[in-house]
Amino acid sequence: MGSGRANTELTHSGKKLREKKRRIKTHSKRLAALGVPENVIHKLNAKQMRQMLVRPLVTRKLWAKKKA
């Protein structure tokens, strides 16, 4: 006798590599718009990018000080 619920491991699709690359590309464009240098962006991993985009105004101020 089953519980009547579907097995979510079978019903939900897995994460796609193409979507991950799209998200990383979008994040890097947003960071570049905030003033983060390209060479710094390429050294960041996805988690670090997301962390910097949590507070975009703080990120902008931080990199504006480093440029000046």
Buried (B, 14 or more C-beta within 10 A) or exposed (E): EEEEEEEEEEEEEEEEEEEEEEEBEEBBEBBEEBBBEEEBBEEBEEEBBEEBBEEEEEBBEBBEEEEE
